[in-house]
Amino acid sequence: MLAAILAPTAGRAEVAGVDVARDPQAARRLLGFLTGSTGLYARLTGRELLRYFGRLHGLPDDAIAARTALLSRGLDLEGILDRRCEALSTGQRQRLSVARAVLHDPAVLILDEPTVGLDVLASRFLRDFLRGERDRGKAVIFSTHYLAEAELLCDRIGLVHKGRLLAEGSPAELRARAGGASSLEEAFLRFVEAEATS
């Protein structure tokens, strides 16, 4: 709904102050959206792919080149930009997908399982990049099954189980509400147990 792909049945949503239902195009311009599927064009090189998506966002070629260079350093893409997407590893594809999603420097990022299937080094690059985006004032929303990762990156967390929001708050608040749990994973398990017995 935030990406203006589905219309809400009730209520309203805003992306950086723009009502998604009233002005979906303006909301999309402010949003970087990464789904679980990398969605890369196999026959394009990484550089060609970023140029293509940059032009879709209306960026001039010099701005695309500058952002590509910046993202290449931040996401460790330097050795792969001139290789075709079909020849890239899972981690390389994922990092390139993140670059595609943030190429236009959106105010809000929505990332679905951004580190799934990544090795330790690729996950670290991505986490560091997301921390940097957050520190630049971006709103970053992401879903993950890796609760230790959420604990490292998130200011606020919503714990969801079987489609229901069990609890919401800062990592420290959630651990405290779960009886002083030592980790977010332990807190999540306690919330699930409490729900099952209620």
C-alpha positions in Angstrom: 0.0 0.0 0.0 2.8 2.4 0.8 4.2 1.8 -2.7 0.8 2.5 -4.2 0.5 -1.0 -5.6 -2.6 -1.9 -3.5 -5.3 0.5 -2.5 -6.3 0.5 1.2 -9.8 -0.6 2.0 -9.9 1.9 4.9 -7.7 4.5 6.4 -5.0 6.5 4.8 -1.2 6.3 4.4 1.4 8.9 3.7 5.0 8.7 2.4 7.0 11.7 3.6 3.8 13.8 3.9 2.3 12.7 0.5 -1.0 10.9 0.6 -0.5 7.6 -1.2 -4.1 7.4 -2.5 -4.4 11.0 -3.6 -1.0 11.3 -5.4 0.5 7.8 -5.9 3.1 9.1 -8.4 4.4 11.7 -6.0 4.5 9.1 -3.2 6.4 6.6 -5.5 9.0 9.2 -6.3 9.8 9.5 -2.6 10.1 5.8 -2.1 12.8 3.2 -2.6 11.1 -0.2 -2.7 12.9 -3.6 -2.7 10.8 -6.7 -2.8 11.9 -10.3 -2.0 12.6 -10.8 -5.7 15.7 -9.1 -7.1 14.0 -8.3 -10.4 17.2 -7.7 -12.4 17.3 -7.9 -16.2 19.7 -10.8 -16.9 21.2 -9.4 -20.2 22.0 -5.9 -18.8 25.2 -5.2 -17.0 24.9 -3.6 -13.5 25.8 -0.2 -14.9 23.2 -0.5 -17.7 20.6 -1.6 -15.2 21.2 1.4 -13.0 21.2 3.8 -16.0 17.9 2.3 -17.1 16.2 2.7 -13.7 17.8 6.1 -13.2 16.2 7.3 -16.5 12.9 5.9 -15.4 13.1 8.1 -12.4 13.9 11.1 -14.6 17.5 11.5 -13.6 19.9 13.1 -16.0 22.9 10.8 -17.1 25.5 12.8 -15.1 23.4 12.4 -11.9 23.0 8.7 -12.6 26.8 8.4 -13.1 27.5 10.2 -9.8 24.9 8.2 -7.8 26.2 4.9 -9.4 29.8 5.8 -8.3 28.6 6.7 -4.8 26.5 3.5 -4.4 29.3 1.4 -6.0 31.6 2.4 -3.1 28.9 2.1 -0.4 27.6 -1.3 -1.6 30.9 -2.8 -2.9 29.8 -2.9 -6.5 33.0 -1.8 -8.1 34.0 -5.2 -9.5 30.6 -6.1 -10.8 29.1 -3.1 -12.5 30.3 -4.1 -16.0 29.2 -7.7 -15.7 25.8 -9.0 -16.9 23.3 -9.6 -14.2 22.9 -13.2 -15.1 26.5 -13.8 -14.1 26.2 -12.4 -10.6 26.1 -14.3 -7.4 23.1 -14.0 -5.0 24.8 -11.5 -2.8 26.0 -9.4 -5.8 22.5 -9.4 -7.2 21.0 -8.4 -3.9 23.5 -5.5 -3.5 22.7 -4.3 -7.0 19.0 -4.5 -6.3 19.5 -2.3 -3.3 21.4 0.2 -5.5 18.5 0.1 -8.0 16.0 0.8 -5.2 18.0 3.8 -3.8 19.5 5.2 -7.0 17.1 8.2 -7.0 18.0 9.0 -3.4 14.5 8.5 -2.0 13.4 9.9 1.4 11.8 6.5 2.4 13.2 3.0 2.0 11.0 -0.1 2.2 13.1 -3.3 2.0 11.7 -6.9 2.2 14.2 -9.3 3.6 17.2 -7.4 2.2 19.9 -9.7 3.7 18.3 -13.1 2.9 20.7 -15.4 1.2 23.7 -13.1 1.7 27.0 -14.2 3.2 28.5 -12.5 6.2 30.5 -9.9 4.3 27.6 -9.0 2.0 25.2 -8.7 5.0 27.7 -6.5 6.8 28.0 -4.2 3.7 24.3 -3.9 3.5 23.8 -3.3 7.2 26.4 -0.5 7.2 24.8 1.0 4.1 21.4 1.0 5.8 22.8 2.5 9.0 24.3 5.3 6.9 21.0 6.0 5.1 19.2 6.1 8.5 21.9 8.5 9.8 21.3 10.7 6.8 17.7 11.1 8.0 16.0 8.5 5.8 13.0 6.5 7.1 14.0 2.9 6.6 11.4 0.2 7.0 12.4 -3.4 6.5 11.1 -6.9 7.2 13.4 -9.6 8.5 13.4 -12.9 10.2 16.8 -12.2 11.7 16.0 -10.6 15.0 19.6 -10.0 15.9 19.8 -7.9 12.8 16.7 -6.0 13.7 18.2 -5.4 17.2 21.3 -3.9 15.6 19.6 -1.6 13.1 16.1 -0.7 14.3 14.9 2.2 16.5 11.4 0.7 16.6 10.4 -2.9 16.0 7.0 -4.5 15.4 7.0 -8.2 16.2 4.6 -10.1 14.0 3.4 -13.7 14.4 0.9 -15.4 12.2 -0.2 -12.1 10.7 -0.8 -10.4 14.1 1.2 -7.6 15.6 2.3 -9.0 19.0 4.2 -6.0 20.3 5.8 -2.8 19.2 8.6 -0.6 20.6 12.3 -0.1 20.9 14.5 -3.2 21.3 15.0 -2.2 25.0 11.3 -1.7 25.5 10.4 -5.0 24.0 13.0 -6.9 26.0 11.7 -5.2 29.2 8.1 -6.0 28.4 9.0 -9.6 27.9 10.2 -9.8 31.5 13.8 -8.6 31.0 14.6 -11.0 28.1 18.3 -11.1 27.2 17.7 -10.7 23.4 15.0 -9.8 21.0 14.7 -13.4 19.9 14.0 -14.4 23.5 11.4 -11.6 23.8 9.7 -12.7 20.7 9.4 -16.3 22.0 8.0 -15.1 25.2 5.4 -12.9 23.4 4.4 -16.0 21.3 4.1 -18.2 24.4 2.0 -15.5 26.2 -0.3 -15.3 23.2 -0.7 -19.1 23.0 -1.7 -19.3 26.6 -4.2 -16.3 26.6 
